[in-house]
Amino acid sequence: MSRELLVRKLAHLRRLLEDLRAFERASQAEVEAHHYTVERILELLVVVASDLLFHMLAERGRSPGSYREAFKMAGQEGLLSSELSERLQRAAGMRSILVHLYDKIDYAVVHQSIGPFLNDFSRFIAEAEQWKTEAD
């Protein structure tokens, strides 16, 4: 993966986190009122971060079949800490529920997920910053 692509995608993740921060102190009712916005931000955080991992893993000869698997393999390959890998696998599960409607969306869970998403994807960016040397 080129350094330029990595930098561009990390910048996009930062913008998404800024957009999500607007809901950090929102009530559950406010989150429900703006649920399409919140759902889309959560989805895009998972998709953009996974896309970076698909590139990094491909360079290592690994080919994940899902977003969840990308986060799992990233932990196995040392691209992400094992704790963050596990947390982001759960975030991928949330994305699946939001997108595929496997279950009724529980907006209390969505509301409670905002803080962890902010924390976990900020950590993802910090860990991914270390890949810049590999991208050169």
C-alpha positions in Angstrom: 0.0 0.0 0.0 1.3 3.4 -0.8 2.0 5.9 1.9 -0.3 8.3 0.2 -3.3 5.9 0.4 -2.5 5.2 4.0 -2.4 8.9 4.9 -5.6 9.7 2.9 -7.5 6.9 4.6 -6.3 7.8 8.1 -7.4 11.4 7.4 -10.8 10.1 6.4 -11.0 8.1 9.7 -10.2 11.3 11.6 -13.0 13.2 9.9 -15.4 10.4 10.7 -14.4 10.5 14.4 -14.9 14.2 14.4 -18.4 13.7 13.0 -19.1 11.0 15.6 -17.8 13.3 18.4 -20.9 15.5 17.8 -23.0 12.7 19.3 -20.6 11.9 22.2 -22.8 13.7 24.8 -26.1 13.2 22.9 -29.0 11.5 24.7 -30.4 8.3 23.4 -33.4 10.2 22.0 -31.0 12.5 20.1 -29.1 9.5 18.7 -32.4 7.9 17.6 -33.5 11.2 16.0 -30.3 11.2 14.0 -29.9 7.4 13.7 -29.1 7.3 10.0 -26.2 9.7 10.5 -24.9 7.8 13.5 -25.3 4.4 11.9 -23.5 5.5 8.7 -20.6 6.9 10.7 -20.2 3.7 12.6 -20.5 1.7 9.4 -17.9 3.8 7.6 -15.4 3.6 10.5 -15.4 -0.2 10.3 -15.3 -0.2 6.5 -12.5 2.3 6.1 -10.3 0.7 8.8 -10.9 -2.7 7.3 -10.0 -1.5 3.9 -6.6 -0.4 5.2 -6.2 -3.8 6.8 -7.2 -5.6 3.6 -4.3 -3.8 1.9 -1.8 -4.5 4.6 -2.8 -8.1 5.0 -2.7 -8.7 1.2 0.9 -7.6 1.3 1.5 -10.4 3.8 -0.2 -12.9 1.6 -3.4 -13.0 3.8 -6.9 -12.6 2.4 -9.6 -12.1 5.0 -13.2 -12.9 4.0 -14.9 -10.4 6.2 -14.5 -7.2 8.1 -14.4 -9.2 11.4 -11.8 -11.5 10.0 -9.6 -8.6 8.9 -9.5 -7.3 12.4 -8.8 -10.8 13.7 -5.9 -11.4 11.2 -4.5 -7.9 12.0 -4.1 -9.0 15.6 -2.5 -12.3 14.6 -0.1 -10.5 12.2 0.9 -7.9 14.8 -0.7 -5.0 12.9 -3.0 -4.3 15.8 -2.7 -5.1 19.5 -4.7 -8.2 20.5 -7.0 -6.2 22.7 -7.8 -3.7 20.0 -8.2 -6.5 17.5 -10.9 -8.1 19.7 -12.7 -4.9 20.3 -12.8 -4.0 16.6 -14.1 -7.5 15.8 -17.1 -6.6 18.0 -17.4 -3.3 16.1 -17.5 -5.2 12.9 -20.4 -7.3 14.4 -22.2 -4.1 15.2 -21.7 -2.9 11.6 -23.2 -6.2 10.3 -26.3 -5.7 12.5 -26.8 -2.1 11.3 -26.3 -2.9 7.6 -27.9 -6.3 7.3 -30.6 -6.0 9.9 -30.0 -9.5 11.2 -31.7 -8.3 14.4 -33.7 -5.4 15.5 -31.4 -2.4 16.0 -31.2 -1.6 19.7 -30.6 2.1 19.9 -29.6 1.9 23.6 -26.7 -0.3 22.4 -25.9 2.1 19.5 -26.0 5.1 22.0 -23.7 3.2 24.4 -21.3 2.3 21.5 -20.4 5.8 20.6 -17.8 6.2 23.3 -16.1 2.9 22.6 -16.1 3.5 18.9 -14.4 6.9 19.5 -11.8 5.3 21.7 -11.2 2.2 19.7 -10.9 3.9 16.3 -8.7 6.6 17.8 -6.5 3.8 19.0 -6.7 2.2 15.5 -5.4 5.4 13.9 -2.5 5.6 16.5 -1.5 2.0 15.8 -1.9 2.4 12.0 0.4 5.4 12.1 3.2 2.9 12.8 2.6 1.3 9.4 3.9 4.4 7.6 7.4 2.9 7.6 6.1 -0.2 5.9 4.2 1.9 3.3 7.4 3.7 2.2 
